[in-house]
Amino acid sequence: MNSITTQEIVDQMENGIAFQLIDVRSPTEYQKIHAQPASLQPLDSLNPKAIIEKHGEHSTIPIYLICKTGARAGMAWKKFQQEGYENVFVVEGGTEGWQKNGLSV
């Protein structure tokens, strides 16, 4: 499984490197707290094919998956792999790690 640290994401944000951050938790969890600039795509209704098509099959923009601690993001990562999309990563530590490292929520 590919993963990325919050520090690597911070470095990319500071350098203006584009990425998509997808939160795969439930809407209730997302409403309570979520990483900025994450969009909500709950795991149970996640459609990797639609997301891939939105960006084009040959998009170079990486997709970062985040949940509370990483377990559901790992399941989402597998869904992307099954659709043949390789440029997808799980955020290490999830939303808890994001917040712990002082990033915007």
C-alpha positions as CSV (number, residue, x, y, z in Angstrom):
1,M,0.0,0.0,0.0
2,N,1.3,3.4,-0.9
3,S,1.3,6.0,1.9
4,I,2.2,9.6,2.5
5,T,3.1,11.5,5.6
6,T,1.4,14.7,6.7
7,Q,4.8,16.5,6.4
8,E,5.1,15.4,2.8
9,I,1.7,16.8,2.1
10,V,2.7,20.1,3.8
11,D,5.7,20.3,1.6
12,Q,3.6,19.8,-1.5
13,M,1.1,22.5,-0.3
14,E,4.0,24.9,0.3
15,N,5.3,24.2,-3.2
16,G,1.9,24.6,-4.9
17,I,1.8,20.9,-6.0
18,A,-1.8,19.8,-6.8
19,F,-3.4,16.8,-5.2
20,Q,-6.9,15.6,-4.2
21,L,-7.6,14.8,-0.5
22,I,-10.5,12.4,0.0
23,D,-12.0,11.7,3.4
24,V,-13.6,8.2,3.4
25,R,-15.3,8.4,6.8
26,S,-19.0,8.8,7.5
27,P,-20.8,12.2,7.0
28,T,-21.2,12.5,10.7
29,E,-17.5,12.0,11.4
30,Y,-16.7,14.4,8.6
31,Q,-19.0,17.1,10.0
32,K,-17.4,16.9,13.5
33,I,-13.8,17.3,12.2
34,H,-12.0,16.9,8.9
35,A,-8.7,17.8,7.3
36,Q,-8.7,20.9,5.1
37,P,-9.1,20.7,2.1
38,A,-10.6,17.1,2.2
39,S,-13.7,16.3,0.3
40,L,-16.1,13.7,1.6
41,Q,-16.5,10.4,-0.2
42,P,-17.7,7.8,2.3
43,L,-16.1,4.4,1.9
44,D,-19.5,2.6,1.6
45,S,-20.4,4.6,-1.4
46,L,-16.9,5.3,-2.8
47,N,-16.8,5.1,-6.6
48,P,-13.1,5.2,-7.7
49,K,-14.0,4.8,-11.3
50,A,-16.1,8.0,-11.2
51,I,-13.3,9.9,-9.4
52,I,-10.8,8.7,-11.9
53,E,-13.0,9.7,-14.8
54,K,-13.4,13.1,-13.3
55,H,-9.6,13.7,-13.4
56,G,-9.0,11.7,-16.6
57,E,-7.4,8.3,-16.7
58,H,-4.0,9.8,-17.3
59,S,-4.1,12.5,-14.7
60,T,-0.9,13.1,-12.8
61,I,-2.7,14.6,-9.8
62,P,-2.3,12.2,-6.9
63,I,-5.2,11.2,-4.7
64,Y,-4.7,11.1,-1.0
65,L,-7.1,9.1,1.1
66,I,-7.7,9.9,4.7
67,C,-9.9,8.5,7.5
68,K,-9.6,8.6,11.3
69,T,-6.4,6.5,11.6
70,G,-5.9,4.8,8.3
71,A,-7.8,1.5,8.3
72,R,-10.7,2.7,6.1
73,A,-8.4,4.6,3.8
74,G,-6.5,1.4,3.3
75,M,-9.7,-0.3,2.1
76,A,-10.4,2.6,-0.2
77,W,-6.9,2.3,-1.6
78,K,-7.7,-1.3,-2.5
79,K,-10.8,-0.1,-4.4
80,F,-8.6,2.3,-6.5
81,Q,-6.1,-0.4,-7.2
82,Q,-8.8,-2.7,-8.4
83,E,-9.8,0.0,-10.9
84,G,-6.2,0.2,-12.1
85,Y,-5.4,3.6,-10.6
86,E,-1.8,3.6,-9.1
87,N,-1.4,7.3,-8.1
88,V,-3.3,6.9,-4.8
89,F,-1.9,7.1,-1.3
90,V,-3.1,6.6,2.3
91,V,-2.4,9.5,4.6
92,E,-0.4,8.1,7.5
93,G,-2.0,8.7,10.9
94,G,-5.3,9.8,9.3
95,T,-7.3,12.8,10.6
96,E,-5.9,12.3,14.1
97,G,-2.4,12.6,12.8
98,W,-3.3,15.5,10.6
99,Q,-4.7,17.4,13.6
100,K,-1.8,16.3,15.9
101,N,0.7,17.8,13.4
102,G,-1.1,21.1,13.6
103,L,-2.6,21.1,10.2
104,S,-5.9,22.9,9.4
105,V,-9.2,21.1,10.3
